[in-house]
Amino acid sequence: MTTLILGMALGAVSLWLYGKIKELGTVNWLGRILYLSGLISLLFGIETFTGSMIEHEAQAGWMGLGGFGFMAVILFIIGRRYGIREKQDGERGTI
């Protein structure tokens, strides 16, 4: 049940973030692949953490979450930098 609630919360946050990113500009194919890879990496980190905690291996859980979480952050940053073509001022509606 906890995994279901966590998945629904993560999905809702992902949709909200995707909407915020679309406001900045168009997301090209590279950005979509990088964001999807980052999301999958984050999910692997959460799965590793929960699985290791169930097996009473706290250090392995935190290391897995840290490693996969760090990789997710890097992929999100690269996706933000190279995957979004930002709108110009005239396209946003500002003068």
Residue pairs with C-beta under 8 A, 6 or more apart in sequence:
2 50
3 50
6 46
10 42
10 43
10 46
14 39
18 35
21 27
21 31
21 35
21 80
21 84
24 84
24 86
24 87
25 84
25 85
25 86
25 87
26 84
26 85
26 87
27 35
27 83
27 84
28 83
28 84
28 85
30 79
30 82
30 83
31 79
31 80
31 82
31 83
31 84
32 83
33 83
34 75
34 76
34 78
34 79
34 82
34 83
35 75
35 76
35 79
35 83
37 75
38 71
38 72
38 73
38 74
38 75
38 76
38 79
39 72
41 68
41 69
41 71
41 72
41 75
42 68
42 69
42 72
44 64
44 68
45 64
45 65
45 66
45 67
45 68
45 69
45 72
46 65
48 60
48 61
48 64
48 65
48 68
49 61
49 62
49 64
49 65
50 61
51 61
52 58
52 60
52 61
52 64
53 61
89 95
